[in-house]
Amino acid sequence: MSTTATTRILHTPMEANAFARHRSWVWPLPRLDGIAPSILRLAACSPSDGIAIGYPGRSRSPSLVPVFAAQDGVVTYAGTAADGSTLCIDHLCGWSTHYAELADLLTRPTDRLRRRRKACIRAGDIIGHACRSSLRIRFGLSRLAEAHDPAAWMPTWSMLPWFGEPTPRVATRAAT
């Protein structure tokens, strides 16, 4: 069954508890060497603009930090803006996620003038990388063009690990 909302076609009926019945949602940033990302509140931004997610005790990384797709979906927009790369993904039941201020994208840019098949994404796929200098991204969540505060939903989502820097090994001698 298709339901039309604005210019997007939704491929399943709308249900309020879509989060509970589908595969687990995933935090966009991973647990980095044991440090969990958190929601960074910015005074000038409202939840409808999205939220900033980053690592409060860590300001930079020598290696690339991946950004994960929060849920299975279809890439509807991928491009570059003044503040970095931006990606939008449509999910089941009318949900959409928006990722901004990324260093780079791992999907092809969308082009509204060329008709091509839209990229399908699975929850946990790496869709881009966070900027090494700030280690934060902007993340937004909406349903049927109505913005939702992601902070209200994210505590129940899974957090994936990532080991950006090798853990030093301690050499031990075998007893002879």
Secondary structure as GFF3:
##gff-version 3
##sequence-region A 1 176
A	DSSP	beta_strand	3	5	.	.	.	ID=ss1
A	DSSP	beta_strand	8	10	.	.	.	ID=ss2
A	DSSP	alpha_helix	18	21	.	.	.	ID=ss3
A	DSSP	beta_strand	31	32	.	.	.	ID=ss4
A	DSSP	beta_strand	38	40	.	.	.	ID=ss5
A	DSSP	three_ten_helix	47	49	.	.	.	ID=ss6
A	DSSP	beta_strand	51	54	.	.	.	ID=ss7
A	DSSP	beta_strand	65	68	.	.	.	ID=ss8
A	DSSP	beta_strand	73	81	.	.	.	ID=ss9
A	DSSP	beta_strand	84	90	.	.	.	ID=ss10
A	DSSP	three_ten_helix	92	94	.	.	.	ID=ss11
A	DSSP	beta_strand	95	105	.	.	.	ID=ss12
A	DSSP	beta_strand	120	121	.	.	.	ID=ss13
A	DSSP	beta_strand	126	130	.	.	.	ID=ss14
A	DSSP	beta_strand	136	143	.	.	.	ID=ss15
A	DSSP	beta_strand	146	148	.	.	.	ID=ss16
A	DSSP	alpha_helix	150	153	.	.	.	ID=ss17
A	DSSP	three_ten_helix	154	156	.	.	.	ID=ss18
A	DSSP	beta_strand	161	162	.	.	.	ID=ss19
###
